[in-house]
Amino acid sequence: LNPNNTVQLVVYSCQKVQDCSTCKGLDSTFQCTWCLSRRECSLTNRCSLSDQVQEDKCSEPGPVINKIYPLVGPVQGGTLLTLEGVDLSIKFSDIRNITVGGIICELQETGYKVSTR
């Protein structure tokens, strides 16, 4: 109870999560894990240990980019691009070597969202 005699509860359903990276990136208090055979986020105790994605590694089907914006920019470069999709990464530090036209992009943590952006 807090000073106002109220209780704050967080109710969460692992099954509402649609991709591995988002599932594995959840706070451990939710006790969610990605089940490989069912390809779904599930409570840890409802997925056998051998079927759980281990060590924060999501590899199947791999990252999917659904949107890149803006679609145009100057030829000399320098345009800040945003990529959106699923299973992009669990942590910002997992992202490596994004290239556009063979040029390595400078990554910025601002605006990063687990798995989706």
N, C-alpha and C positions, 0 to 999 in steps of 0.2 A: 504494500500500500504506500502511496505517496502522501505528502502532507494534506492533500485534499480528500483523503480516504477513497481514492479511486485506484483501480487496477488497470494496467495497460497490458493487453494481450496481443500477440502477433499470431494469427492463424495462417498456416501456409500449406499448400498442396504441391508436393514435388511433381505430381503428374501434370500440372499446368505448364511446366517448363518444356519447351519444344526442342531444345538442342543440348548436346553434351557439354559444350563449354559453359553455357549459362548454368546448367545443373551443377557442374563441378566447381563453379565459381561462387556458389551460394555459401553463406555463412554456415559453418559446421553445426551450429545449433539446430538447423533445420533437418540434419541427418539425412540428406538426400545424396544419391549416387546415380551414376549412369549405368544402366544394365545393357550390356552389349547385345545379348540374344533378343531382348524385347525392343531394343533401340528406343528406350524411354527413361525418363528420370523417375526414380522410385525411392521410397524409404530404404535406407541401408539394410535394415533387417528383413526386407522383402526381396532381396537380390543376393544370390549366393556370392561369396567372396571371389570365387573364380570367374564370375560373370561381370564383376564390377570393373569399370575403367580405373586403373591404378595410376598413382603418381601424377595426378592432374594432367594426364595425356589423353586428348581426344583426337583421334585420327580418322575415324570413319564417319561419314563419307569424306571428310576433310572440309576445309573452309569453302564457303560458297559466297561469292560477292553478288549481291542483287542490285546494287546501285552505287554509282560513282558520280560525284558532283563537285564542282561545276564540270560540264562537258567540254568547255572551251577555255582557252587561256592563251597568253602570249607565247610565241615561239621560243623566246629566250628562257621560259620557265619561271619558276618562283610562285606559281599558283598553289594555294593551299587546297588540297583535294581531300574529300571525305569519302570513305568507303563504308558501305553498310551491307550486312549480310548475316549469316549464321555460322557458328563455330569458328569465328575469326581468331579468338585466343581466350585463354582463361585469365592471363595476366598481361599487362602492357609489355612487360619485359620478355614475353614469349615471342613477340613479333620480330621478324628478321627480314631484311633485304626485300623490301617492296620496291619494284622497279616500274617505271613508265617509259616506254620507248627505249629500254636498255639503260636508263639513267636511274641510279639508286636514289630513292626519296629520303629526305630527312624526316624522321618520325617525330610527332609531337603528342605528348600525353594528354594535353588539353582536349576535352571532348570525348576521350576514350570511354567506351562502355563495354563491360565484359561481353564477349562473344559477338556483339551486334554492330559495334562501331569503333 
